[in-house]
Amino acid sequence: MDVIQLKTLIHVAELGSLSKAADRLHTAQPALSRQIRALESELGTYLFERHGRGMVITDAGREVLEHATRIMEEMEQIRSAVAGGSASFTGRVVVGATPTVADIITVPLVSRLQSTHPKLAVRFSSAFSGFLLEWLQRGELELAISYDTQPLHTVRLIPVMMENLVLVGPREAGLSLDKPVHFSELASIPLVLPSPRHGLRVIMDACSFRVNIKPSIMIEADSFGAMLDLVKNGFGYTALPLAPIYKQVQAGELSAAPLVEPIPSRKLVLVYPADRRTSPAAKHVGEVFTQIAADLVGQGIWAGHML
């Protein structure tokens, strides 16, 4: 039994397919098949049931999977224990973030890293959470800053904060950060929201269900920039985190107000791979991001609370 076999087990169990796991791990499918068979041979039991549509993990496989996940976590803790603090990180860290988060943290994150670790390069990628998770699992990212996802054995989630969404309108709307708006009032307000596949829309739909209203969604737009342009030009209101629009609100280009009863919110997390080594530099980038988030929450620029 070796770590490569355990890593293969984790990915095949999650994807239910050798071919999909081979594509994610950039490995030939026969090689993964041999690793699974070797593990089953050593343990003396079948870990998967094979059928035409893929592979389904057995009860014995689930038990082995839990141990395999803990082993990967222990290995990462061993690395962290001996890594210590580097005087100056070098190399490159590849980070992914959702569009609204990227708008908030790119400049302050780069500024802090360059002041303390000038030889550390950072490459940013921006996409929706689902794409970030896929890129992380394929080894194309070292760290993703994303909204909460379902627990998976292939990733390690570190909660950062609960982010509140605020109601955003044109400057003529006269919304104020000092005057909350009850969520039920959205029944009579024209809204500009993302399509149902977007996480923000899921949150808004769930809150609408809780207060038994049917929101008046006039326009659907999956682009952050498009939603803001539509709001500025008087086509409706939207709901967004405060931080990426804070400067525009302060400048009077937009107006915003907290939403209450209920408060639409979502959990922001750091996502690291659980099946491979995380570099000390990538961990440091995550720690710096958390510090920046705490500063912005403390200043009232990022609505929500730290976890």
C-alpha positions in Angstrom: 0.0 0.0 0.0 1.3 3.4 -0.9 0.2 7.1 -1.0 -0.4 7.0 -4.7 -2.9 4.2 -4.4 -4.7 6.1 -1.6 -4.8 9.2 -3.7 -6.2 7.2 -6.6 -8.9 5.7 -4.4 -10.0 9.2 -3.2 -10.5 10.5 -6.7 -12.1 7.4 -8.2 -14.5 7.3 -5.3 -15.4 11.0 -5.7 -15.9 10.8 -9.5 -17.2 7.3 -9.8 -15.2 6.7 -12.9 -11.6 5.6 -13.8 -11.6 7.6 -17.0 -12.7 10.8 -15.3 -10.1 10.3 -12.5 -7.4 9.6 -15.1 -8.3 12.9 -16.9 -8.2 14.9 -13.6 -4.9 13.3 -12.5 -3.3 13.5 -15.9 -2.6 9.8 -15.7 -3.3 6.8 -18.0 -6.4 5.0 -17.1 -4.7 1.5 -17.1 -2.3 2.8 -14.5 -5.1 3.8 -12.1 -6.8 0.5 -12.7 -3.7 -1.3 -11.7 -3.3 0.8 -8.5 -6.9 0.0 -7.4 -6.5 -3.7 -8.2 -3.2 -3.8 -6.2 -4.9 -2.1 -3.2 -7.8 -4.5 -3.4 -5.4 -7.5 -3.6 -3.5 -6.3 -0.5 -6.6 -5.7 1.5 -8.3 -8.8 0.3 -11.6 -7.2 -0.5 -13.3 -5.3 -3.4 -13.3 -1.5 -2.9 -15.5 -0.8 -5.9 -18.4 -2.5 -7.8 -17.7 -2.2 -11.5 -20.5 -1.7 -14.0 -21.1 -0.2 -17.4 -21.7 3.3 -16.1 -18.6 3.5 -13.9 -17.5 2.4 -10.4 -19.5 2.5 -7.2 -17.6 2.3 -3.9 -18.4 -0.6 -1.6 -19.0 -0.5 2.1 -15.5 -1.7 2.7 -14.3 0.9 0.2 -16.0 3.7 2.2 -14.2 2.6 5.4 -10.9 2.6 3.6 -11.7 6.0 2.1 -12.2 7.5 5.5 -8.8 6.2 6.6 -7.1 7.4 3.4 -8.5 10.9 3.9 -7.1 11.0 7.4 -3.7 9.8 6.3 -3.5 12.6 3.7 -4.5 15.1 6.4 -1.8 13.7 8.8 0.8 14.0 6.0 0.0 17.6 5.4 0.2 18.3 9.2 3.7 16.7 9.3 4.8 19.0 6.4 3.4 22.0 8.2 5.1 21.1 11.5 8.6 21.0 9.9 8.1 23.8 7.3 8.6 26.6 9.9 8.6 30.2 8.8 10.5 31.1 5.7 12.4 34.3 5.9 11.4 35.1 2.3 9.2 33.0 0.0 10.3 32.6 -3.6 8.7 31.0 -6.7 5.1 31.4 -7.8 1.7 30.7 -6.2 -1.3 30.1 -8.5 -4.5 31.4 -6.8 -8.1 31.3 -8.0 -10.9 33.5 -6.7 -14.5 34.3 -7.6 -15.0 37.5 -9.5 -16.4 39.6 -6.6 -13.6 38.3 -4.3 -10.9 39.0 -6.9 -12.2 42.6 -7.2 -11.8 43.0 -3.5 -8.5 41.4 -2.7 -6.2 41.4 -5.7 -4.5 44.8 -5.0 -4.2 44.6 -1.2 -3.0 41.0 -1.4 -0.3 41.7 -3.9 0.7 44.9 -2.0 1.2 43.0 1.3 3.0 40.1 -0.3 5.4 42.3 -2.2 6.3 44.3 0.9 7.2 41.1 2.8 8.2 38.6 0.1 9.3 40.5 -2.9 10.5 37.4 -4.7 7.2 35.6 -4.5 5.2 35.9 -7.7 1.4 35.4 -7.7 -0.8 34.4 -10.6 -4.5 35.0 -10.3 -7.4 33.3 -12.0 -11.0 34.4 -11.7 -14.1 32.2 -12.2 -17.2 30.9 -10.5 -16.7 28.5 -7.6 -17.4 25.3 -9.6 -14.6 26.1 -12.1 -12.2 27.0 -9.3 -12.9 23.6 -7.6 -12.3 21.7 -10.8 -9.0 23.6 -11.6 -7.8 22.9 -8.0 -8.5 19.2 -8.3 -6.7 19.1 -11.6 -3.6 20.6 -10.1 -4.0 23.9 -12.0 -4.4 25.9 -8.8 -2.7 25.7 -5.4 -5.3 27.7 -3.5 -8.9 28.7 -4.3 -10.8 31.5 -2.5 -14.4 30.5 -3.0 -17.8 30.2 -1.5 -18.7 27.1 0.5 -18.9 23.9 -1.5 -20.0 20.4 -0.6 -17.5 18.5 1.5 -15.2 16.4 -0.7 -12.3 14.0 0.2 -10.1 15.7 -2.4 -10.1 19.2 -0.9 -9.6 20.8 2.5 -11.9 23.7 3.4 -10.9 26.4 5.9 -13.8 28.8 6.8 -12.9 32.5 6.6 -16.1 34.5 7.0 -19.8 34.8 6.6 -20.4 37.4 3.9 -23.7 39.4 3.9 -25.4 40.5 0.7 -26.7 44.0 0.5 -29.4 45.6 -1.6 -27.8 47.7 -4.3 -29.7 50.4 -6.3 -28.9 53.4 -8.5 -27.9 56.5 -6.6 -31.3 58.0 -7.1 -32.8 55.2 -5.0 -31.4 56.8 -1.8 -30.6 53.5 -0.1 -28.5 53.9 3.0 -26.2 51.6 4.9 -27.8 52.9 8.1 -31.3 51.9 7.1 -31.9 48.2 6.6 -34.5 46.9 4.2 -36.7 44.0 5.1 -36.2 41.1 2.6 -40.0 40.9 2.1 -39.9 44.4 0.5 -38.2 42.8 -2.5 -41.6 41.5 -3.7 -42.3 45.0 -5.1 -38.9 45.9 -6.3 -37.6 45.2 -9.9 -34.5 43.0 -9.5 -31.5 42.2 -11.6 -30.1 38.9 -10.5 -27.9 36.1 -11.9 -29.5 33.0 -13.5 -30.6 30.1 -11.2 -27.3 28.2 -11.7 -25.4 31.0 -9.9 -24.8 30.6 -6.1 -25.9 34.1 -5.3 -29.3 33.5 -7.0 -29.7 30.2 -5.0 -29.3 32.2 -1.8 -31.8 34.9 -2.9 -34.3 32.2 -3.9 -33.9 30.5 -0.6 -34.5 33.7 1.4 -37.6 34.5 -0.8 -39.0 31.1 0.0 -38.5 31.6 3.8 -40.5 34.9 3.7 -43.0 33.5 1.2 -42.6 36.1 -1.5 -42.1 35.9 -5.3 -39.3 38.4 -6.2 -39.8 40.5 -9.3 -36.8 39.5 -11.4 -36.9 41.7 -14.4 -33.5 40.8 -15.9 -31.0 37.9 -15.4 -27.3 38.5 -15.9 -24.4 36.3 -14.9 -21.8 39.0 -15.3 -20.9 41.1 -12.2 -20.1 44.1 -14.4 -23.4 43.8 -16.4 -25.5 43.7 -13.3 -23.8 46.9 -12.0 -24.3 48.7 -15.4 -28.0 47.7 -15.4 -28.5 49.0 -11.9 -26.7 52.3 -12.6 -28.9 52.8 -15.6 -32.1 52.3 -13.7 -33.2 48.9 -14.8 -33.6 47.5 -11.3 -31.9 46.6 -8.0 -29.6 43.8 -7.2 -28.0 42.0 -4.2 -24.2 41.9 -3.9 -21.5 41.8 -1.3 -20.6 45.3 -0.1 -16.8 45.2 -0.5 -16.5 45.2 -4.3 -18.9 48.2 -4.6 -18.0 50.1 -1.5 -16.0 52.8 -3.3 -18.8 53.3 -5.8 -21.3 53.7 -2.9 -19.0 56.1 -1.1 -18.6 58.1 -4.3 -22.4 58.3 -4.8 -22.4 56.2 -8.0 -24.6 53.6 -6.3 -26.6 53.3 -3.2 -26.9 50.3 -0.9 -28.7 49.1 2.2 -28.4 46.0 4.4 -31.0 43.3 3.9 -32.6 41.8 7.0 -35.2 39.3 8.2 -33.6 37.2 6.8 -30.0 38.3 6.0 -28.9 36.7 2.8 -25.4 35.4 3.5 -22.8 32.9 2.3 -19.7 31.3 3.7 -16.3 32.3 2.2 -13.6 29.5 2.4 -10.0 28.8 1.5 -9.8 25.6 -0.5 -6.6 23.6 -0.6 -6.0 20.2 -2.2 -6.2 17.4 0.3 -4.5 14.8 -1.9 -1.1 16.5 -2.5 1.4 18.8 -0.8 0.5 22.4 -0.2 3.5 24.7 -0.4 4.3 27.0 2.6 4.0 29.9 0.2 0.4 29.0 -0.7 -0.5 28.6 2.9 1.0 32.0 3.6 -1.1 33.6 0.8 -4.2 32.1 2.4 -3.2 33.5 5.8 -2.6 37.0 4.4 -5.9 36.9 2.6 -7.6 36.1 5.9 -5.9 39.0 7.6 -7.1 41.4 4.8 -10.6 40.1 5.1 -10.6 40.6 8.9 -9.3 44.2 8.4 -12.1 45.0 5.8 -14.8 43.5 8.0 -13.5 45.5 11.0 -13.7 48.7 8.9 -17.2 48.0 7.8 -16.1 47.7 4.1 -16.9 44.0 3.9 -20.3 43.3 5.4 -20.4 40.1 7.5 -18.4 38.5 10.3 -15.3 36.4 10.6 -15.4 32.7 11.4 
